[in-house]
């Protein structure tokens, strides 16, 4: 009898996955049912899954610094919701390893047994470094060799409860500037990427970065906690947050196009340097990429063109929605140590509507 694991992503792009004996048989993001973009907390999907599948155990992902608790029992809402419908079900939590769920998702879909995994994301779980300092993971690099997982690199910005400053790295600078331009900070980054194709190098916009972090001397901030737009040098950045992007789309400032170009140019070169460094260091030429940054298809194409000797796998569901799959893979690998990656052949993991259901929908428009 098949062993079914339910993986849950409770963060933005809320999603759930059913992994049956290591094979994805169901995956869906909550927005597909609610029609609300990036909808979190996939309760409707979980209800649908529980009505269709026998679930043997549940693993909840997300991030450990944003874990909710219910009144009185102090339970995780998802665990409480499921246990009230399914008796004697096993639960586990991987919210302290958000980037692991990104990596496992991409790795087990890649077909590579030996690989370097790059997870570049706007944020992640809170971690503690060797000095005992707490930080929010943003750039994580993993190695799998001889079936052994090693964390080669992990960096982020300091975590100062109760707030969670998200340091400006090459991944989340997109969210900040796309928000300032009126595109929105979640899901609008692709518009900034597209705008970059219309820009060019501009001597008034020097590199925004020192290493993988924004240059604080130029931009005058180092975390989202203290980023008032008014503090940015108006001689360098002449547009303001009040700029109505949508009504002025035909009059887009040349400067904004060039700023988008600079962000695209700098970030993809930072990523290229990381990949060169760690493939040379390990001698491994198989590279799997996940986390929000790798939704950037312009950067992905650039990397393939610039690094022809690297075997790349870019996870199509690189954003947090895919971490439900990664959580399920993580648990299945724990239960089955000999489990190996398989090549992903398609992305049609959602419900399969009946012919009758489709005909009803067609009749509404005929």
N, C-alpha and C positions, 0 to 999 in steps of 0.2 A: 504494500500500500504506500502511496506517495506521501512524502513528508513536506508539508506546506508551511513556509515561513512568511509572515506578513511584516514587511518593512514599511516604516512610516517616517515621512518628513513633515514635521509640524511647523516649519518656517515658511517664508514666502515661497510661492509656487508649491503650496502644500500638495503632497502626493502620497500614494501608497502603492506597494508592489507585492504581488504574490509570487514567491519563488518555490517551485515544486521540484524537489530533488535536484536543485541547482539550475533549473530552467525557468526563465521568466514566462509565466503564463498569463499575467495580468499586470498592467501598470497604467496609471491615470493620474493626471493632475486635477486638483479640485476645481480649477477654473473651467474645466470642460463641462462640469455639471452645473455650476452656479452662474457661469458666464460673467464672472468678475475677475478681471485680469490679476494675475499673481496671487489669487486668493490663498490664504494660509489655512492651516488646521483642517485636514481632509476628512471631516466627519461624514459627509455624504458618501464619499468613496468607500470609507470603511464599512458603512452600513450596507452598501451594495456588495462589497466583498463577502461580508459575513452571511449574506443571503444566498451566495452562490458557491462558496468554498468551505470545506472543513479546514480550519486553521489549527496547526499544532503548536505554534509559538509565535510570539510577537517581539519585534525589536524596534525601539523608538530612537530616532536620531535627533537632528536639530542641533542646538547649541546649549551648553550647560549654564551660560550666564543669563539665559532668557527662559528658564524652565518654570512653567506655571505650577501652582499647587491649588487643589480644591479645599474648600472649607472643611474643617473638622478632621477629615481623614488625611489631609495633606497629600493626597494621591496625585499622580500625573493624570490629567483629564482623559488621555487616550487609554491608559491602562484601566481606569475606572469604567469608562464607557464600554470597553470590550468585555471586561470580567462580568459585567452585569448581564451580558448576553451569552457568554460562553463559559462553561464551568471548567475548572481545573486546567486553565491554559497557562503556559509558561511565558514569562516576560523577561526582557533584558533591555538595557539602556546604553546607548553609545553616544549620548549627547556631549560627552567630554572629548570626543574625537571626531569633530565635524569633517576635518580634512581627510581623515581615513575613509569616510564614506564616499567622498568624491573620488579618492584614488581607487578604492576597490571597485567602484562602478566602472571606471574607465579600464582598469587593468583586466578585469575578468571578461570584458567585451572585446579585448584587443587581439587575442590569439597569441600574444607574446608570453612565453614562460619566463623569460629573463627580460627585465625592463627597468628603465628609470621613469618614475612618475612625477610630473610637475603639477602641483595644485596651486594656482594663483587666483586668489579670491579677495573680495572686498573685506571679508572678515571670517570668523570661525569661532571655535571654542576658546575658552580661556585656558592657558597653559602656564606652567611655572618653569623658569629657566634654572640653570645651574646656580645662579646667584640668589635664588629664592624669589625672584621678581615675577609678578603675574603679568602676562601679556595676552593679547588677542591674536590668534594665529592668522596670518595673511598669506605668506609664502611658505609652502611646505614641499620638500623634495624627498621622494622615497626611492628605494632600490629593492628589487626582488631578484635574488640570485640563489640558485640551488634551493629554491622554494623557501628561502628565508627573507623576511621583510626587515629592512633597516631604514630608519629615518636619518637621512643624510643632512638635512638642513631644515630649520624651522625658525621663522622670524615674524614679528608683529610689533604692535605698539603697546605701551603700558596700559594696563587695565586699572582704572581707579574707581572702585565702587562709590556711590551707586550708579554713576554714569559710566558709559562705555565709549570712550573716545576711539574713533577708528582712524588710525594714522593714514596720512595721504601717501599711498603707494601707487605703483603703476597700475594696479587693478582698480582701486576705488577712486582715482582721480577722474575717471570717466563719469561716475555717479555724481560727483560734485559739480563739474562743469556742465554736464547735461542738464542738471537741475537749474543752474544759474541761467542757462540759455532758454529755459522754458520747456525742455523736453521731458522732465521728470527724472528723479534719481533712481527709480527702479524700473527697468525696462526701456528707458530712454537712451541708454548708452549707445545703442546701435545707430541712432540718428546722428550722434556726434561722430561715430566712426564713418558713416556715409558722407557727412559734411567734409571730413578730412580730405576726401578725393578732389574737392574743389579748391583746396588751399595749396600753399607752397611755403618754402622757407622764407621767413620774414626776419630781417635783422633786428626789428623792435621786440621780437619774442625769442630771447635766448633759451637754452635748454632749461626746462622746469625742474630738472632732477640733479641731485648729487647721489650717485649710485642708484639705488632702486627707490629712494625717497625724494619727495619734492624738496627743492632748494628753499629753505626757510628765509634766506636773505632776499630771495627774489619775490616769493609769494607772501611772505610775512605771516605764515601760520604753519603749524605742524600737526594739527589734529582737527577733526570736525567739531571738537568741543569749543574751539575759539577761532571760528572762521567768519566773523562778520564781514560781509562783502565790502562795506565801506572802508575797511582797513587796507584793502588792496590798492596799490599805487595806481591812481587813475591815469598816470602818464604811460604806464605799461599796459594796464587793462582798462580801456576807456569806456566799456559798456557796463551797465548796472543791472541789478536784479529786476528792476522795474521794466526793463526792455520787453516789449510784447512781441515775442518771436513769431507767434502764429499769424498776427495781423500784418507783420512786416516781412513775411517769408520771401517775397519777391525782391526785397531791398536788403537782403542779408549783407552785413558789413564784410568787407574783404578781410578785416581784422579777425572776425570770428571764424572764417574759413581757415585762415592761417593758424589761429590758435588750435583748432581741431587737427590740422595737419601736424603741428608740433607735438601734440599729445600722442597722436598715432605713431609718428616717427620715433619719438623717444621711447615709448613703452615697448614697441615691438623690438627695438634694439636692445633694451634691457633684458627682455625675455630671451633673445638670441644669445646674449652673453651668458646667462644662466645655463642654457642648454649646452653650449660649447664647453663651459667649465666642467659640468658634471658628466658629460659623455666622455670627455677626455680623461677625467679623473678615474672613472670606473671602467672605461673601455667598452661600455655597453652602448650599442647603437639603436636599440629599440626604445622609443620614447612615447609615453602615453600622457595626454594632456587633459586636464579637467579643472573645474572651478570657473567662476563667471567670466574671467578674462578670456578664456578660450572659446567663448561665443563670438569672439572677434574674428570673423572670417578673413578680413583683410590681413590681419597679423598672421593668421594660420597659413594663408597663401604665401606671404612673405617668408615665413620660416621654411616652408617646403622648398621654395625657390633658392633661398640662401644656403640651406643645409641639405644638399642633395644626397649626402651619404647617410643621413639619418632616416630610419624607418619610423614614421610618425603614425600615431593613432590619436585623432581628436574626437573625444566623446561628443556625439551630437547633443545629448541632453546634459551639457556641461554645468548648467546652473543648479540651484538647490533642489529643483524638482527631481533630478536624477539621484539624489542621495538616498531616497527610499530604496532604490535598487541596490545602491552600495551598502546600505545597512543590512539588507537581506543576504547579499553575497558575503559580507563579513561574518555573519552568524553561520552560514552554511559552511564556510571554510573552517570555522572553529570545530564544527561537528564532523567535517570530512577533510582532514588535512591533505589528502591526496588530490583534492579538487583542482582542476587546471582551467586556465582561460580558454574560451571558445570564441571564434570570430562571430561578431554580431552581423546578422544577415538582413534584419529589417527592424523597423521601429513601430510596427502596428501591434501594440501590446494591450490596447484598450478593449472595451466590451465589443462583442460581435453581434450586431443587431440582426434580428430575424428578418426574413423576406417580408413577413406580414407587417412588421414595424416600419420597414422602409417604404412599403406601398402606401401605408397610411400617411406618411410624410409627403410622398409624391402627390397624392390625391389633393392635398391642401393647395397645391400650386397648379393643378391641371384643370 
